[in-house]
Amino acid sequence: MFEQLGSRLKGALDRLGGRGRLTEANISEALREVRMSLLEADVALPVAKQFVEDVRQRAVGQEVLKSLNPGQMVIKVVHEELTRLMGEANEGLNLAARPPAVILLAGLQGAGKTTTAAKLARHLKQREKKSVLLVSVDVYRPAAIEQLRKLATEVDAAFFPSDNSQKPVDIATDALDFARKKAIDVVIVDSAGRLHVDAGMMDEIQRVHAAVKPVETLFVADSMTGQDAVRSSAVFNEALPLTGVILTKTDGDARGGAALTIRAQTGKPIKFLGTGEKIDGLEAFHPERLASRILGMGDVLSLIEETQHKVDRAEAEKLARKLKKGKGFDLDDLREQLQQVSKMGGMAAMMDKMPGMSRVPESVKAQINDSENVRMIAIINSMTPQERRRPAIIKAKRKQRIAAGSGTRVQDVNKLLKQFTQMQKMMKKMKGGGMARMMRGMGKIPGMPF
């Protein structure tokens, strides 16, 4: 998200940073480009105009123009105003209620409510240590109920069954009674969506809301629809006391206009960002961190948090001990490292959060292909345990078998083995505390996804 906007903003601000002295004229010139960048990112015109004016008022002040590095001060001002525009700080879920706390999800059809319900259940179970019950009141799409049932099993959450012969209010109240009896902490209600807002839809969800009295009423919006998402959130906000927004499909949204506009136009905070189809693709929305990513400053805190929750620490420590003792790095170890990278969302997602990555040439970024990660894992999976421990025994016939079993070519198997050999040499430097030397060498291995 924000690739186009970030590139344009950094270009305009970098030109200011290259000047030894700033004037109101060259600040105005840069801000015209900032305004165009915001509009091209599908930010609403009133929001873009107000943002530029707020930056201008601060940028032409004495604090900036008289500073030792005025260009850097302007970047600081833009960062702070972006943060303020998106909501200052993360606003988490308010679950301070007598259990079960109810979370009601609302939104249009196709926004990703059902998948988001499961992602949210997983988040609450893993991060908040809550027991969760999922229930669907979408009696118009039996497939939605079945989808939620399957997802509940996947995230190990309880599921309350329903069918299209029942009334949504009855389903919701019965689920609430069930949760009370079972002492479940949180009930997530997945409501019906429509292709467009209509009176019947609003009346139904208002009745469900009145029946279950949710502590959180979250509007689920497809970020790729841009200003349409903002407009529909405003309509829902008039009908329901929304407490926040979850933006979905942000990994496919290169513009990001909804994220920059929705808070300003509805007054409701964005609480989570949804990425991809994977069930772990949900992250808390931190305005300051996202502003840093937009301006190419990285997001180290989010990267650290993801590492803590998604990387298997026991496996990492096991590998470190093995290498320290001088025991060989084998293909089982390589597969484990590749899988850890995948858990983090792939190398492209990790790079997005690393400081300074905005200055990496696009030609280099284009070489980062996470599908290569999947291919390498498939090749290793096609090997026998003996081959993974002793790659030297893999000769022509074995390579043909491995390629056929993994749906790849012999050339791909050769490429993996060559990369592994180079990496193995680097790993040997771990013995005796050569971590720094090893990390420097890792960058010299062509094609490796980390």
N, C-alpha and C positions, 0 to 999 in steps of 0.2 A: 504494500500500500504506500502511496505518496511518492512513488518513483519519479513521476513527471514533475510534481510540485517541488519535491526536494531538489531535483536537478536544477530547476529554474531559479529557485530561491538562493541556492548556494552560488549559482553563477552571478546573480545580481549582487549578493553580499560580498563575494570574493573580490569583485571589482572595487567595492568600497574599501575593503581591507588592504588593497594594494596602494591606496593613496596615503601619502604622508599627512595630508590635511584635508578635512572635509568642509564643505560649504552647504548652505541650504539648497543650493541649486543641484549639486550632484547627489545629495540625499533625496531630493524630489525626483530626480531622474531614476534612481534605483527603486524608489517606492512605486513609480509608475509600472515598472517591470514586476514588482511584487504583486501589485493589484491585478495585472494581467495573468500572472501565474495562478493566483487564487481563483479567478473567474474560469480559467481553463481547467482547473481542478474541480469545477462544478460547485464552487462555494457560492452561496446566494449573494447577489449584488449588495444588498444592505449590509450584510455581515462583512464582505470584503472591503467596502468603503469605510466602515467603522473601524475595522482592524488597521487599515492603512493610516487613517487619521490618528488613531491612538499611538501608533508607532511614530508618526511624524511629530506629534506634540512632544514626545520624549526625546526623539533623535535630534531635534534642532535646539534642545536645551543646552545650557552651559556645561552640564555634567558630561555630555558627549563631545561637543565641539572643542572643549578645552582639555579633554583628557589626553594622556600620552599616546594612547592607541585608539583613536576615535572609531576606526573600522570595526575593531573587536567590540567596542561598546555598543555599536549599532546591532551587531549580531546578538549580543546579550539582551538588548531591548526586544528584538524580534522573538528570541527564545522565550522570554518572560511573557510577552503578549500572546504568543501561540499557546502557552500553558494556560494563561488566564482564559483565553477563548474556549478552550476545551474543558475547563472546569477546575483549575488549580491543583486538585489532589484526587487520588483514588477514593471513590465512595463505595465501600463494600456493602454486602447485603446486611440488612438489619433483621437479625433473627432473634432479637431480644423480646420474645413473647412466650407465653405458656405453650409448651408443645401440645400438638404439632403446629409449627409455624407453616403457613401456607404461602407458596409462591405461585402466582398466576401468570402464565405466559400468553401474550396477545400478539396479534399481527396478521398480515395478509398471507394467503396461501403461497407457498414456494419460498418463503423467507428463511425456512430452516428451523421452525419452532420445535418439531419433534426431535430432531438430532440435537438441538440446543438443550432441550429438557434433559436428555441423557448425559450430555457433556456437563451440565450444571450439577446433576446428581453425582457424577464421578468427582467433580471438583469438591463438592460438599463432603463426600465420604473421605476423600484423601487428604484434603487440606484442613477441613473443619472437624473431621472425625464425627460426622453426623450420620444417623441412620435416615434413609430416604425412601419415600414411597412415590412411585410415578403413576399417574392416572391420566387417561385421555378422555375428554368430553367431546371429541370430534366424531359425532354420530353420522356425519355425512360421508366420511371416507373410512370404511372398514379397514382399508390398507394402513391407515395412519395408526389405528389401534394395534394392529399386528406388528407394525414397525416398532412402536414404542415397547411392546412386550419383548421383542427380540433384543432391543437396545438395553432394556432393563436387566436382562440376563447377562449381557456383555459387560455392564458396569457393576454388576452384583448389587443392584438395588431391588427393593420390593416392587411388585407391580399389582395394581388393582384392576381386575378385568372389567370390561364394559362392552356393550354391543349397540348396534344402531336402532334397536327397539326401545332403548331407554331415553329418558330426558336428561340433558346435560346437567341440570341442577340436581337431579336425583343422584346421578353418578358421583358428582362432586361431594355432596353431603354424605353419601354412603362411604366414600373413600376416607373422608375425614373421621367418621365414626370408627372405621376399621383402624385407622392410624392411632386413635386414642386408645383403643383396646390393646393394641400391640406396642404401645409406648414408643411410637416412631417419632423422630425429632422433626422431620420436614416432609411436607407433602408438596410435590410439584405438579400443577395442573396444566396440561397441554390443551389449549382451547382450539376450536375450529377456526380455520382461516377462509377467506374468500378471495376471488381474483380482484375484487374491488370492495371498497367500503360500502355497506348498505345498511338500511335501518334495521332489518331483521337480525343481522350479525351483531350490531351494537346492542340491541335490546337483549339478546341472548347472553352476551358476555357480561352485561350489567347485572342480569339476574344471578349468574354464577358468582360474580364478585360479591353481591349482597349476601348470598347464601354462605360463602366460605370465609368472608372477611380476611383476605390475604394481607400479610405484613409487607409483601413485596408484589407489586403489579408491574411486570416488565414488558416493554414493547420490543419485540424481536424484529429487526429491520435488516433487509438485504442491502448491504453497503453499495453493491454494484448498481443499484437503481438510483443512486445519487439523490437529487432533490425530490424525487418521488417518495423516497423513504422518509425524508424530512416532512413532506406535506402529510403523508399518511400518519406519521407519529403525532403531528399536531392535531389531526382529527380524533385519533384515539385518546389523546390527552384531554380533549374536551368532554369525551364520554366517560372516561375512567380516571381515577386519581392515580396516574402513573407515578411510579417511584424511580424509574430508571429505564435505560435502553441497553439492549445487547445488539451490537452490530455483527452480522454474520458475513461470511464469504470475503473477509477483508484481504485474504491472500490473493484474490482475483481482482481486486479493486486497485488499479494503478493511480487513480485520481485522489480519492479520499475526501471529496467534498462533503459527504454526509457527516463524517467524523468531526469536521471543523465547523459545521453549521448547526447540527442538531441541538447542542446545548444552548447556543445563543437564541434559537428560535422557539424552543419548547421550555427551556429552563430546567430540563430534566438531565441528570448526569448519565453519561455512558458508563456502565458498570463492567462490561466484559466485551472482548473482541473474539469472534469465532473465526477460526482458520481451518480450511480444508474439511474433508469428510471424516478424518480420523477422530475417534472418540476423545482423544486427549487434546484436541485442537481448540482450547478455550483459555484465554489469558485475561487476567484482571487489567482493566484500563487505567493506566497511569498517565495523565496529561503531560507531566514534565518529561517523562521518559520518551513519550511519543514525539514531543517537540524536539528532543535531542536527536531522535532517529531521522526526523524530517530534515534537520539541518546537518546531518552527516556526522553527529557527535557520538553515535552509537548508543547502546542501552545495556551497559554492563550489569546493572542490578537485575534486570529481567533475565539476562543470560545466566547469572549466578543462581537465581531462584529456580530456573528451569533445570540447571545442572543438579541442584540439590534434590529435586523431586523426580527427575527422570533418569539420571545416571545411577547405575547399580554400584554403590560405593564399595560393597564387599568384593565385587568382581574386579574393580579398579585396583583395590588394595592387594588383592591376590596376584594380579599381573605385576604390580610394582615389586612385591616381595620375590616373585619368580625371577624377574629380570635382575634384581639386586644380587640374588644368589648366583647369577651367571647362567641360569637355565635358559635354554633357547626359546626364542619367540617363534611360535608356530602358526599355522593357518587357522587353527581354532581361536587363537588369541586375536588374529587379524579380524576374523568374523565377528568376534565379540565387540571389538572397537567400532567396526562398521555399523553394527546394530545399535550401539550407543549413540552414534551420530544420527541415525534414523530416528531414534526416540526424541532427539532434540529438534526434530522437524527438518532434518537435512542440513547440509552445509550452507546452502543458500540462505536459509532462515537464520542460521547462526551468524553468518557474515553480516546480515542486515543489522545485527545488534552490536557488532564490533566497532569501536571507535576508529575513525580514519578510513573506513572502507569506502566512503564516498569518493576518496581520491584514487582508488584503485581503478585503472583503465577498464572501460566496458569490455574491451576485447579479452581481458583476463577474467572478468566476471562471467563472461559467456562460456568460458571453459569449465565452469563449475556446473556439473550436470549430475543431479542427485539420482538420476536413473542409472548412472554408472555404479553407484553404491549398491543398488538392487541387483544389478547384473553380477557384480563381484560376489555378493552373498550367495546368489544362485549357483555360481561356479563352485564355490567352496562347499556348498551343501551337496553337490554332486560327487564329491570325493569320498573315499572310504576313510574311516578314522586313521588308518595307517598312513594314507597319503597326506592327510592334514598334518600329522605329526612329523612325517619324513618326506617333504616335497621333492627331494632329490630323486626319488624312485619314479616320479611321474615322467614317463617317456612317451613316445609317439602314440602307441595303442591306447594307453591310459588317457592321454589328452583327447583322443577321438571319442572315447566313451564319456568322459567328463563333459565335453562340448555338447554331445548329443543329449545327455541327461539334463543339462541346464538350458538347452535351447539356444546355445551360443555357438560361436565358431572356434576352431582350434586357435586362430589368431588371438581371440579374446583370452583364452586360457594361457597362451604364451605371454600375453601382456600382463596378466595378473601375476604370473609366476616371476616375471622380471621385476615388477614393482615390489613384490614381496621380498625378493632377494635383496634389493636395495634397502628396503625398510628394515629387514633383519640385521643388516650391517649397522644401521643407525641404532637399533635397539641394543646391540652389544655394548654400545657406549654408556648405557645405563649402569653397567657394572662399575663400581667405584665412584659413583656420583657424577657421571658425565651427562646429566640431564640437559644442561644448557647446550652442550655440543650436539646432543641428539636432536633437540628441537631445531637448531640451526640447520642441521642436515635434512630434516623432514621436508623443508621447503624446496629442496633440490630434487625431490622425487616427482617426476612428471605424472600427471593423471591421478594422483592420490587425492581423495576427497577430504583430507584433513592435514 
